[in-house]
């Protein structure tokens, strides 16, 4: 079961940013079933695509007989991790965190099998041990084992301390100790010997390793994964703009699917290594080929693979159906729920009441700046209603143009769309 060298597999897929005592952790993984964990703080009602990589890492370990634990930060979420954040996090209430926690547990279940082990938990909330943990006990057990000098030398803390406009509060400064205590509890109660996380968690992980050594005299390990970053180098986070969420009510399956289709050619092979089980030699071939057609083929493959993983078979089918309808003029039995996704976040939309002529609807939808320009676009054969070209500049929208009693898809050329949502 453990003959595959998982660490080496991660390395050839460029999945390891940092690792402690690589030789020893490989020996542990290859010779027994280990327990490992990754933490997920509850700072929003959904996880986002930046969480997919650590979840797939846990899933990979589970597939090879190891025991992953998803640690929900019911307590640490009330504090907030300052790691590489430019400003203080907003403090959320215990009630709100509790509501969000249930949604996040459901998303984690898409990746991990909660029933695969007869003993032990697959998901744990650190509120269990922090809710009755007194300040004096915390300072005596945890605080005395940490040097403030070392704590302020960590990159995440230094960046905030040096900012004259915000700095860092004692609350966030203490987060590092809380996460370290998590590792010590999981080691003592569940024999967890490995923590995984994004590379921004390296300092927190090292603190946990040090605390276990000080409290119990034993060695545990840490492994970090590369952060998923945007084109501007900023990591994906819940508080950043244009976040791609895993919750279909915050990011529709269609928009999720389109995100992966529209990644850069530069990123496709990197993401195939990160997110799929596609043979590494095959990915190397794709990279060396550098064919536009081949790269697009695998963007479609990646988009469908991840959309199916997060949103299920029906979500992936819906996303493909909408894409075919929009970009290939293929009226493939478009459904009312597909239009819900387009209205939610798929394409620009506008609400209009009262039947109007096509020129005015083009202006109202911002596809045209004036009725004169709208007329010229219609006569130039560049306007379509529900993928049917309209060349009559006197055309008036009719009930036949309104799908499901509410929607009209208006397009200018091949890539500019607006969904008209008719109101009574």
Secondary structure, DSSP 8 states (H G I E B T S, - for coil): ---S-HHHHHHHTT--SEESSHHHHHHHHHHS--EEEEEEE-SSSS-BGGGHHHHHHHHHHHHTT-EEEEEEETTGGGT---TT-SS------HHHHHHHHHHHHHHHTTTS-TTS-SSS-SEEETHHHHTT--HHHHHHHTGGG--HHHHTTSHHHHHHHT-TTT---HHHHTHHHHHHHHHHHHHHHH-EEEEEEEGGGHHHHHHHHHHHHHHHS---EEEEE---B-TTS-B--TTSTT--BSSTTTS-HHHHHHHHHTS-HHHHHHHHHHH----HHHHHHHHHH--HHHHHHHHHHHHHHHHHHHHHHHHHHHHHHHHHHHHS-------HHHHHHIIIIIS-EEEEES--BHHHHHHHTTS-SSHHHHHHHHHTT-EEETTEE---TT-B--GGG-BTTTEEEEEETTTEEEEEEEE-
